[in-house]
């Protein structure tokens, strides 16, 4: 769907008054095709930086009513296949000095892929296919002024970085 997760319309009644409301998980296909085996990492750019209402390592959903942060969206990579073989999703929070298993994909770390027998070492890949999931959370209704329709305005860019 062109990288778009559409949650449709929600009403104030759909939101928890005191706790964040989790929306249904959005799912997209992630595919990377290189001419030859290539060592790369994935990260994201939060195009609504500073608007995450729930988790700072998640992406923001924009600001509504001049100063209210609407919510957050986090991304994860699941069931990755590299060159038609199952691999692990790994992440580094220190610029690639160390790696560990994690499904996280976002601006707070680098994401790469590893073989199950070497789960802390990124591998070169020619073709990657995986499921990318978006976990969207709306701020508690008590934190928002809910008089008019409010757009869910998250926007992130997936970045591929060659090593």
ROKEKE-173454 format. One line per field, with one value per atom (N, C-alpha, C): residue in one letter; atom name; x, y, z. Coordinates in steps of 0.05 Angstrom, whole numbers. Layout:
res <- [a, ...]
atom <- [CA, ...]
px <- [X, ...]
py <- [Y, ...]
pz <- [Z, ...]
***
This chain:
res <- [x, x, x, x, x, x, x, x, x, x, x, x, x, x, x, x, x, x, x, x, x, x, x, x, x, x, x, x, x, x, x, x, x, x, x, x, x, x, x, x, x, x, x, x, x, x, x, x, x, x, x, x, x, x, x, x, x, x, x, x, x, x, x, x, x, x, x, x, x, x, x, x, x, x, x, x, x, x, x, x, x, x, x, x, x, x, x, x, x, x, x, x, x, x, x, x, x, x, x, x, x, x, x, x, x, x, x, x, x, x, x, x, x, x, x, x, x, x, x, x, x, x, x, x, x, x, x, x, x, x, x, x, x, x, x, x, x, x, x, x, x, x, x, x, x, x, x, x, x, x, x, x, x, x, x, x, x, x, x, x, x, x, x, x, x, x, x, x, x, x, x, x, x, x, x, x, x, x, x, x, x, x, x, x, x, x, x, x, x, x, x, x, x, x, x, x, x, x, x, x, x, x, x, x, x, x, x, x, x, x, x, x, x, x, x, x, x, x, x, x, x, x, x, x, x, x, x, x, x, x, x, x, x, x, x, x, x, x, x, x, x, x, x, x, x, x, x, x, x, x, x, x, x, x, x, x, x, x, x, x, x, x, x, x, x, x, x, x, x, x, x, x, x, x, x, x, x, x, x, x, x, x, x, x, x, x, x, x, x, x, x, x, x, x, x, x, x, x, x, x, x, x, x, x, x, x, x, x, x, x, x, x, x, x, x, x, x, x, x, x, x, x, x, x, x, x, x, x, x, x, x, x, x, x, x, x, x, x, x, x, x, x, x, x, x, x, x, x, x, x, x, x, x, x, x, x, x, x, x, x, x, x, x, x, x, x, x, x, x, x, x, x, x, x, x, x, x, x, x, x, x, x, x, x, x, x, x, x, x, x, x, x, x, x, x, x, x, x, x, x, x, x, x, x, x, x, x, x, x, x, x, x, x, x, x, x, x, x, x, x, x, x, x, x, x, x, x, x, x, x, x, x, x, x, x, x, x, x, x, x, x, x, x, x, x, x, x, x, x, x, x, x, x, x, x, x, x, x, x, x, x, x, x, x, x, x, x, x, x, x, x, x, x, x, x, x, x, x, x, x, x, x, x, x, x, x, x, x, x]
atom <- [N, CA, C, N, CA, C, N, CA, C, N, CA, C, N, CA, C, N, CA, C, N, CA, C, N, CA, C, N, CA, C, N, CA, C, N, CA, C, N, CA, C, N, CA, C, N, CA, C, N, CA, C, N, CA, C, N, CA, C, N, CA, C, N, CA, C, N, CA, C, N, CA, C, N, CA, C, N, CA, C, N, CA, C, N, CA, C, N, CA, C, N, CA, C, N, CA, C, N, CA, C, N, CA, C, N, CA, C, N, CA, C, N, CA, C, N, CA, C, N, CA, C, N, CA, C, N, CA, C, N, CA, C, N, CA, C, N, CA, C, N, CA, C, N, CA, C, N, CA, C, N, CA, C, N, CA, C, N, CA, C, N, CA, C, N, CA, C, N, CA, C, N, CA, C, N, CA, C, N, CA, C, N, CA, C, N, CA, C, N, CA, C, N, CA, C, N, CA, C, N, CA, C, N, CA, C, N, CA, C, N, CA, C, N, CA, C, N, CA, C, N, CA, C, N, CA, C, N, CA, C, N, CA, C, N, CA, C, N, CA, C, N, CA, C, N, CA, C, N, CA, C, N, CA, C, N, CA, C, N, CA, C, N, CA, C, N, CA, C, N, CA, C, N, CA, C, N, CA, C, N, CA, C, N, CA, C, N, CA, C, N, CA, C, N, CA, C, N, CA, C, N, CA, C, N, CA, C, N, CA, C, N, CA, C, N, CA, C, N, CA, C, N, CA, C, N, CA, C, N, CA, C, N, CA, C, N, CA, C, N, CA, C, N, CA, C, N, CA, C, N, CA, C, N, CA, C, N, CA, C, N, CA, C, N, CA, C, N, CA, C, N, CA, C, N, CA, C, N, CA, C, N, CA, C, N, CA, C, N, CA, C, N, CA, C, N, CA, C, N, CA, C, N, CA, C, N, CA, C, N, CA, C, N, CA, C, N, CA, C, N, CA, C, N, CA, C, N, CA, C, N, CA, C, N, CA, C, N, CA, C, N, CA, C, N, CA, C, N, CA, C, N, CA, C, N, CA, C, N, CA, C, N, CA, C, N, CA, C, N, CA, C, N, CA, C, N, CA, C, N, CA, C, N, CA, C, N, CA, C, N, CA, C, N, CA, C, N, CA, C, N, CA, C, N, CA, C, N, CA, C, N, CA, C, N, CA, C, N, CA, C, N, CA, C, N, CA, C, N, CA, C, N, CA, C, N, CA, C, N, CA, C, N, CA, C, N, CA, C, N, CA, C, N, CA, C, N, CA, C, N, CA, C, N, CA, C, N, CA, C]
px <- [16, 0, 17, 40, 56, 68, 71, 82, 63, 37, 18, 2, -1, -18, -42, -66, -90, -107, -111, -127, -156, -163, -191, -198, -224, -233, -238, -230, -235, -252, -268, -283, -271, -278, -268, -275, -297, -305, -285, -271, -252, -226, -222, -197, -201, -181, -181, -178, -194, -191, -166, -154, -131, -105, -107, -84, -81, -57, -53, -70, -80, -96, -79, -77, -62, -81, -73, -90, -81, -97, -89, -62, -46, -19, -22, -7, -5, 18, 14, 35, 42, 68, 77, 99, 104, 126, 151, 174, 199, 216, 227, 243, 267, 290, 315, 328, 334, 346, 372, 395, 420, 432, 450, 462, 480, 492, 509, 505, 517, 515, 527, 512, 520, 515, 534, 531, 517, 494, 479, 465, 456, 439, 414, 394, 369, 365, 355, 347, 324, 313, 291, 297, 283, 283, 254, 251, 225, 218, 200, 193, 173, 167, 151, 167, 193, 210, 201, 203, 195, 166, 151, 122, 113, 132, 124, 113, 89, 76, 81, 90, 92, 121, 136, 163, 181, 203, 221, 235, 238, 250, 230, 205, 184, 182, 166, 162, 136, 136, 113, 91, 67, 43, 34, 51, 44, 32, 28, 17, -11, -30, -58, -65, -84, -94, -71, -52, -29, -6, -12, 10, 6, -13, -18, -6, 11, 23, 3, -4, -25, -18, 7, 14, 41, 45, 71, 66, 87, 87, 115, 116, 142, 141, 165, 167, 184, 177, 192, 195, 216, 221, 218, 202, 196, 199, 205, 207, 225, 249, 266, 278, 280, 293, 314, 339, 361, 370, 368, 376, 362, 336, 318, 324, 338, 343, 334, 323, 315, 340, 337, 359, 346, 363, 354, 356, 337, 339, 356, 377, 394, 395, 403, 403, 427, 437, 459, 450, 455, 449, 475, 498, 524, 538, 523, 535, 548, 542, 552, 575, 582, 604, 595, 570, 560, 532, 524, 498, 484, 458, 442, 415, 403, 377, 356, 341, 319, 304, 278, 261, 258, 269, 266, 277, 262, 271, 263, 283, 276, 301, 296, 317, 336, 331, 348, 368, 371, 390, 393, 413, 417, 406, 392, 382, 397, 404, 418, 407, 420, 411, 435, 430, 452, 442, 461, 454, 448, 431, 426, 450, 471, 495, 515, 510, 527, 509, 493, 472, 481, 507, 516, 534, 532, 549, 532, 530, 515, 527, 509, 518, 511, 526, 520, 497, 479, 455, 450, 441, 433, 403, 387, 358, 347, 334, 321, 291, 276, 247, 238, 220, 211, 184, 172, 148, 156, 146, 150, 124, 124, 99, 101, 78, 76, 57, 68, 53, 45, 20, 11, -4, 3, -8, -18, -43, -54, -53, -47, -45, -72, -72, -97, -116, -142, -162, -161, -154, -153, -131, -111, -89, -95, -118, -125, -151, -152, -177, -192, -213, -227, -254, -252, -276, -281, -259, -261, -245, -247, -231, -202, -185, -156, -142, -124, -110, -88, -85, -62, -41, -20, -2, 27, 30, 57, 70, 97, 111, 140, 149, 176, 188, 215, 229, 248, 247, 265, 291, 313, 339, 356, 369, 387, 415, 433, 460, 479, 497, 517, 540, 552, 575, 600]
py <- [-24, 0, 25, 24, 48, 57, 39, 46, 62, 61, 76, 57, 64, 50, 69, 60, 76, 63, 78, 67, 76, 89, 98, 119, 122, 142, 130, 144, 136, 157, 149, 169, 171, 192, 196, 171, 158, 134, 111, 111, 90, 92, 116, 121, 117, 105, 102, 130, 137, 163, 168, 147, 150, 137, 117, 102, 105, 102, 103, 81, 86, 67, 56, 29, 16, 10, 18, 13, -13, -24, -49, -46, -67, -67, -64, -46, -43, -60, -73, -90, -82, -82, -76, -96, -99, -116, -99, -109, -96, -113, -101, -115, -98, -110, -97, -115, -104, -120, -106, -119, -109, -125, -113, -128, -151, -147, -168, -167, -186, -186, -161, -146, -120, -118, -107, -102, -75, -75, -50, -51, -27, -24, -9, -12, 4, 22, 45, 63, 80, 97, 114, 143, 160, 189, 196, 207, 215, 242, 243, 269, 285, 275, 290, 290, 294, 293, 311, 301, 316, 315, 298, 297, 270, 252, 226, 230, 221, 226, 203, 180, 157, 149, 143, 133, 150, 160, 177, 162, 135, 121, 113, 120, 116, 142, 142, 165, 179, 206, 222, 221, 226, 227, 256, 275, 303, 316, 342, 358, 367, 366, 375, 397, 413, 434, 452, 457, 475, 463, 447, 437, 410, 394, 367, 346, 329, 307, 285, 277, 258, 230, 221, 194, 186, 160, 150, 126, 120, 95, 84, 58, 44, 23, 17, -2, -26, -49, -73, -90, -106, -123, -152, -167, -194, -214, -239, -261, -254, -243, -235, -260, -258, -278, -264, -273, -262, -283, -276, -295, -322, -320, -343, -361, -350, -365, -348, -361, -346, -334, -309, -295, -281, -270, -256, -225, -211, -182, -174, -157, -148, -118, -107, -78, -69, -45, -32, -4, 2, 29, 46, 33, 48, 51, 55, 60, 36, 12, -12, -25, -14, -26, -53, -55, -80, -84, -110, -117, -138, -138, -158, -162, -185, -191, -170, -161, -141, -138, -135, -130, -100, -83, -54, -43, -25, -10, 19, 37, 64, 82, 107, 127, 125, 108, 105, 83, 71, 50, 42, 24, 13, -15, -23, -50, -64, -89, -105, -134, -153, -180, -199, -221, -240, -268, -287, -315, -325, -346, -356, -366, -375, -385, -363, -338, -315, -291, -291, -272, -243, -238, -211, -199, -211, -202, -197, -172, -166, -181, -189, -204, -187, -193, -181, -196, -182, -193, -183, -201, -193, -187, -205, -200, -204, -184, -185, -182, -199, -197, -201, -184, -186, -173, -177, -163, -139, -116, -93, -85, -83, -76, -49, -35, -9, -12, -4, -5, 23, 30, 57, 60, 81, 86, 115, 118, 145, 153, 178, 188, 184, 184, 182, 205, 198, 219, 243, 238, 261, 280, 272, 290, 305, 300, 312, 328, 349, 364, 351, 338, 322, 335, 358, 371, 368, 366, 363, 339, 333, 311, 318, 299, 303, 283, 293, 275, 260, 234, 219, 225, 240, 251, 242, 216, 205, 204, 207, 207, 199, 177, 168, 160, 163, 154, 132, 110, 87, 93, 90, 96, 70, 65, 43, 55, 46, 56, 34, 39, 19, 21, -3, -4, -8]
pz <- [0, 0, 0, -13, -15, 11, 30, 56, 74, 69, 84, 102, 127, 146, 151, 144, 147, 169, 191, 213, 211, 190, 187, 207, 212, 231, 258, 278, 306, 319, 339, 354, 381, 396, 423, 440, 435, 450, 446, 424, 418, 435, 447, 461, 491, 504, 533, 546, 565, 577, 593, 604, 622, 612, 595, 585, 555, 545, 516, 502, 479, 464, 441, 441, 419, 396, 372, 349, 336, 318, 305, 291, 292, 281, 250, 239, 210, 199, 176, 166, 137, 131, 104, 97, 72, 63, 60, 69, 66, 48, 27, 7, -1, -1, -10, -30, -54, -75, -84, -80, -88, -111, -127, -149, -140, -117, -105, -75, -61, -32, -20, -4, 5, 35, 49, 78, 82, 95, 99, 126, 135, 158, 150, 166, 162, 187, 182, 204, 193, 209, 200, 207, 194, 199, 208, 231, 241, 229, 210, 197, 214, 238, 258, 284, 282, 305, 328, 352, 376, 382, 367, 372, 384, 390, 401, 429, 434, 460, 480, 470, 488, 493, 472, 474, 457, 468, 452, 429, 431, 409, 387, 392, 372, 355, 334, 317, 326, 322, 330, 309, 319, 301, 297, 303, 298, 323, 321, 342, 333, 352, 346, 366, 360, 377, 387, 370, 374, 391, 411, 429, 441, 431, 442, 424, 436, 420, 418, 394, 389, 397, 392, 398, 387, 383, 374, 356, 340, 324, 324, 331, 330, 308, 297, 275, 284, 272, 277, 252, 250, 227, 236, 223, 231, 207, 214, 195, 171, 176, 154, 140, 113, 97, 80, 83, 67, 47, 22, 1, 5, 11, 14, 38, 58, 83, 107, 127, 151, 165, 173, 188, 212, 229, 252, 248, 259, 259, 283, 279, 301, 301, 324, 327, 343, 336, 350, 359, 384, 394, 397, 389, 392, 366, 344, 318, 305, 314, 302, 317, 340, 356, 368, 376, 386, 376, 374, 363, 381, 380, 394, 381, 385, 373, 381, 362, 367, 341, 344, 320, 314, 332, 330, 303, 291, 268, 274, 277, 283, 283, 292, 291, 315, 335, 358, 356, 332, 329, 300, 295, 269, 268, 247, 245, 222, 227, 207, 210, 197, 197, 201, 214, 221, 217, 214, 213, 241, 244, 271, 286, 272, 286, 293, 284, 291, 295, 317, 320, 328, 328, 335, 313, 289, 267, 242, 233, 208, 184, 166, 142, 117, 96, 70, 57, 44, 33, 5, -12, -39, -40, -29, -28, 0, 9, 36, 33, 46, 47, 76, 86, 114, 117, 140, 147, 164, 158, 174, 187, 213, 228, 240, 240, 253, 277, 300, 325, 333, 328, 333, 359, 374, 400, 401, 410, 413, 443, 448, 476, 490, 516, 531, 523, 521, 514, 532, 558, 577, 570, 554, 546, 520, 508, 482, 484, 469, 466, 442, 447, 426, 418, 405, 396, 366, 351, 322, 313, 288, 276, 278, 286, 289, 270, 253, 235, 249, 243, 252, 231, 238, 218, 222, 226, 228, 200, 200, 174, 180, 169, 173, 147, 144, 121, 128, 113, 117, 103, 117, 105, 104, 81, 78, 77, 94, 95, 89, 70, 62, 81, 89, 107, 91]
***
